[in-house]
Amino acid sequence: MKLIFLVAALAVAASAQRVSVEFDEARDYSGFRTFTLRDGTLHSKNPSLNNPLVKKKIEAAIRERLTERGLKEVESRPDLNVRYSLGAGPRTQLEAYPAGWRGYGTRVVAEHYTEGTLVLDLRDARKHELVWRAIAIEDKSDPLKIQDHLADMVKKAVEKYPPKKK
């Protein structure tokens, strides 16, 4: 029973989204009020993640979330240029479990999954400098499942904007 719980806990941990943020700590983010969405890039070889519909889904989520954070989308002279990229690739993770007679010994299992990485950049449009970057990673066994989580990946990333001063 403990082994089943351990396997289930590892599966949940392996499939969780991870979001990290980097930003210019010296920057005053209160001056950023407008944004323009620039061309995003898709780097997946899988057609379910590399198509115009995926781009539309990501861009709609970015617009919605940045607007919720108080930014306004404009066509010209924005404070921020927003760029994004999505990549996906196959990964293999080896897991070791106790096995054998009375739990002596080890059984190694290879778990195959797809890692989807969404990078979201906010650049100061006047100075042409990167001021904020979020990297959201989703691990799934099927690229179609990554597509289902794109809006959530954007949401979790943009929740961390504007950054909190330390």
GIGIZI-V87270 format. One record per residue. N is the residue number from 0. RES is the residue in one letter. SS is DSSP state (H for helix, E for strand, L for the rest). Layout:
# GIGIZI-V87270
N;RES;SS, N;RES;SS
This chain:
# GIGIZI-V87270
0;M;L, 1;K;H, 2;L;H, 3;I;H, 4;F;H, 5;L;H, 6;V;H, 7;A;H, 8;A;H, 9;L;H, 10;A;H, 11;V;H, 12;A;H, 13;A;H, 14;S;L, 15;A;L, 16;Q;L, 17;R;E, 18;V;E, 19;S;E, 20;V;E, 21;E;E, 22;F;E, 23;D;L, 24;E;L, 25;A;L, 26;R;L, 27;D;L, 28;Y;H, 29;S;H, 30;G;H, 31;F;L, 32;R;L, 33;T;E, 34;F;E, 35;T;E, 36;L;E, 37;R;L, 38;D;L, 39;G;L, 40;T;E, 41;L;E, 42;H;L, 43;S;L, 44;K;L, 45;N;L, 46;P;L, 47;S;L, 48;L;L, 49;N;L, 50;N;L, 51;P;H, 52;L;H, 53;V;H, 54;K;H, 55;K;H, 56;K;H, 57;I;H, 58;E;H, 59;A;H, 60;A;H, 61;I;H, 62;R;H, 63;E;H, 64;R;H, 65;L;H, 66;T;H, 67;E;H, 68;R;L, 69;G;L, 70;L;L, 71;K;E, 72;E;E, 73;V;L, 74;E;L, 75;S;L, 76;R;L, 77;P;L, 78;D;L, 79;L;E, 80;N;E, 81;V;E, 82;R;E, 83;Y;E, 84;S;E, 85;L;E, 86;G;E, 87;A;E, 88;G;E, 89;P;E, 90;R;E, 91;T;E, 92;Q;E, 93;L;E, 94;E;E, 95;A;E, 96;Y;E, 97;P;E, 98;A;L, 99;G;L, 100;W;H, 101;R;H, 102;G;H, 103;Y;L, 104;G;L, 105;T;E, 106;R;E, 107;V;E, 108;V;E, 109;A;E, 110;E;E, 111;H;E, 112;Y;E, 113;T;E, 114;E;E, 115;G;E, 116;T;E, 117;L;E, 118;V;E, 119;L;E, 120;D;E, 121;L;E, 122;R;E, 123;D;E, 124;A;L, 125;R;L, 126;K;L, 127;H;L, 128;E;E, 129;L;E, 130;V;E, 131;W;E, 132;R;E, 133;A;E, 134;I;E, 135;A;E, 136;I;E, 137;E;E, 138;D;E, 139;K;E, 140;S;L, 141;D;L, 142;P;H, 143;L;H, 144;K;H, 145;I;H, 146;Q;H, 147;D;H, 148;H;L, 149;L;H, 150;A;H, 151;D;H, 152;M;H, 153;V;H, 154;K;H, 155;K;H, 156;A;H, 157;V;H, 158;E;L, 159;K;L, 160;Y;L, 161;P;L, 162;P;L, 163;K;L, 164;K;L, 165;K;L
